[in-house]
Amino acid sequence: MLRGACVGCALLPPFVRAARSFCWVPDDASSAILSALKYDGWPAVAEAMGERLARLEWPADVVAERAALIPVPLADVKQRQRGFNQATVLAAAVARRWQVPVWDDVIARSRATPSQTRLTPGERLANVHRAFALQSGADARIRGQHLIVVDDVLTTGATLNACASVLFEGGARTVSYLTFGRARTHADRH
């Protein structure tokens, strides 16, 4: 489990309250678990991942205010290929333990994007620019809420920040992030 302040947290948008991840990636064990979930068709592993995510410590205000979990949406073609959205199954596993809903109908991919795996930070930002949109009518449900955006891995934060921006512009009061893995930045290596 990760401990201590994250160097990257200082770079989060001002409307993002907190970010939590369970483990570092790449790492032999965490990378194998994520690969089993995303690429080997093992969505059942999300239950154990969600159990660990649900036990992460949060600031008291986040615990008191979290209204719903918002999974990062996949492009339709990726979801058809995979058969499920890994962020949605992770969010569902956490939601059962936290007793909060999963709102998977709030954000949609407005366009498919190439995999971010081998992109530089700048390329990642460009890749997800305007890749997400608020679903019609979702603004009434999210207005004034503290929402937790869920994804499998936080690398540069480009995807999570793009989703958070859509939520904030749609009326959410604040957003936090929850991921299973987090990639180390240059600052984390020292």
C-alpha positions in Angstrom: 0.0 0.0 0.0 1.2 3.5 -0.8 2.0 5.8 2.1 2.8 9.5 2.4 2.1 12.5 0.4 2.1 12.3 -3.3 4.4 14.7 -5.1 1.9 14.9 -8.0 -1.0 15.9 -5.8 0.3 19.5 -5.8 -0.2 19.4 -9.6 -3.9 18.4 -9.5 -6.5 20.8 -10.6 -7.8 23.0 -7.8 -11.2 21.3 -7.8 -9.6 17.9 -7.1 -9.6 17.2 -3.4 -7.6 14.0 -3.0 -6.2 11.0 -4.9 -5.6 7.6 -3.6 -3.9 4.5 -5.2 -3.3 1.1 -3.7 0.1 0.2 -5.2 2.9 1.2 -7.5 3.1 0.2 -11.2 5.0 -1.3 -12.8 5.7 -3.9 -10.2 5.7 -7.6 -10.7 2.6 -8.4 -8.6 0.5 -5.3 -9.3 1.3 -5.4 -13.0 0.2 -9.1 -13.2 -3.0 -8.3 -11.4 -3.8 -5.4 -13.7 -3.0 -7.5 -16.8 -5.3 -10.3 -15.6 -8.1 -7.7 -15.2 -7.6 -5.7 -18.4 -6.1 -8.0 -20.9 -6.7 -11.6 -19.8 -10.4 -11.4 -19.3 -10.5 -11.9 -15.5 -13.0 -9.3 -14.2 -13.5 -11.5 -11.0 -10.1 -10.2 -9.8 -11.7 -6.8 -9.3 -13.4 -8.0 -6.2 -10.1 -8.5 -4.3 -8.8 -5.3 -5.8 -11.9 -3.4 -4.7 -11.6 -4.8 -1.2 -8.1 -3.3 -0.9 -9.1 0.0 -2.5 -12.1 0.4 -0.1 -9.7 0.2 2.9 -7.5 3.1 1.8 -7.5 6.1 4.2 -9.1 9.4 3.1 -9.5 12.8 4.6 -12.6 12.9 6.8 -14.4 15.4 4.6 -14.0 13.0 1.6 -15.5 10.1 3.5 -18.4 12.3 4.7 -19.1 13.9 1.3 -18.5 11.2 -1.3 -21.8 10.9 -3.2 -20.9 8.4 -6.0 -18.2 6.6 -7.8 -17.7 7.6 -11.5 -15.8 5.0 -13.5 -13.7 6.3 -16.4 -15.6 5.2 -19.5 -14.1 3.0 -22.2 -14.6 3.6 -25.9 -17.4 1.4 -27.2 -15.1 -0.7 -29.3 -12.7 -1.4 -26.4 -15.6 -2.3 -24.2 -17.0 -4.7 -26.8 -13.5 -6.3 -27.2 -12.9 -6.7 -23.5 -16.5 -7.5 -22.6 -16.5 -5.1 -19.6 -15.0 -1.8 -18.4 -12.3 -2.5 -15.8 -13.0 0.9 -14.1 -16.7 0.0 -13.7 -16.0 -3.4 -12.1 -13.5 -1.8 -9.7 -16.0 0.9 -8.8 -18.7 -1.7 -8.2 -16.4 -3.7 -5.9 -15.6 -0.5 -3.9 -19.2 0.7 -3.9 -20.5 -2.4 -2.2 -18.1 -1.8 0.7 -18.6 2.0 0.9 -22.4 1.8 0.4 -22.3 4.5 -2.3 -23.7 4.2 -5.8 -21.8 3.8 -9.0 -22.9 6.3 -11.6 -21.6 4.8 -14.9 -24.0 6.9 -17.0 -22.7 10.4 -16.1 -19.6 10.6 -18.4 -19.3 9.2 -21.9 -16.4 8.9 -24.3 -17.1 11.4 -27.0 -14.5 9.8 -29.2 -12.3 6.7 -29.2 -8.6 7.3 -28.3 -5.5 5.2 -28.9 -4.0 3.4 -25.9 -2.0 5.7 -23.7 0.5 3.0 -22.7 3.4 4.2 -24.8 2.6 7.9 -25.0 4.6 10.7 -23.5 2.9 13.0 -20.9 2.2 15.7 -23.5 0.9 13.1 -26.0 -1.4 11.8 -23.3 -2.9 15.2 -22.7 -3.5 15.7 -26.4 -4.9 12.2 -26.7 -7.7 12.7 -24.1 -8.4 16.4 -24.9 -12.2 16.6 -25.4 -12.4 12.8 -25.3 -15.1 12.9 -22.6 -18.5 14.5 -22.3 -21.2 14.8 -19.7 -24.2 12.7 -20.5 -27.5 14.5 -21.2 -29.3 15.3 -18.0 -26.4 14.2 -15.7 -25.8 17.8 -14.6 -28.8 17.8 -12.3 -27.6 14.7 -10.5 -24.0 15.8 -10.0 -24.6 19.4 -9.1 -22.9 20.3 -5.9 -21.7 16.7 -5.3 -18.3 15.4 -4.3 -17.6 12.6 -6.8 -14.8 9.9 -6.9 -13.5 9.1 -10.3 -12.3 5.5 -10.6 -9.7 4.0 -13.0 -7.2 1.2 -12.9 -4.0 3.2 -13.1 -3.0 6.8 -12.6 0.0 7.6 -14.8 0.2 11.3 -15.7 -3.4 12.0 -14.5 -4.4 13.2 -18.0 -7.4 10.9 -18.3 -8.6 11.5 -14.7 -8.1 15.2 -15.1 -10.1 15.2 -18.3 -13.0 13.4 -16.6 -12.8 15.6 -13.5 -12.9 18.7 -15.7 -16.1 17.5 -17.4 -17.7 16.8 -14.0 -16.6 20.1 -12.5 -17.8 22.1 -15.6 -21.1 20.1 -15.3 -21.7 21.3 -11.7 -19.8 18.9 -9.4 -18.5 20.8 -6.4 -15.3 18.7 -6.0 -13.8 15.5 -7.3 -11.3 12.9 -5.9 -9.5 10.1 -7.7 -9.3 6.4 -6.8 -7.0 4.0 -8.8 -5.5 0.6 -8.1 -2.1 1.4 -9.4 0.0 4.6 -9.7 3.0 5.0 -11.9 6.0 6.6 -10.2 7.0 10.1 -11.4 10.6 11.2 -11.6 10.1 12.9 -8.2 8.9 9.6 -6.6 12.1 7.9 -7.5 14.2 10.1 -5.1 
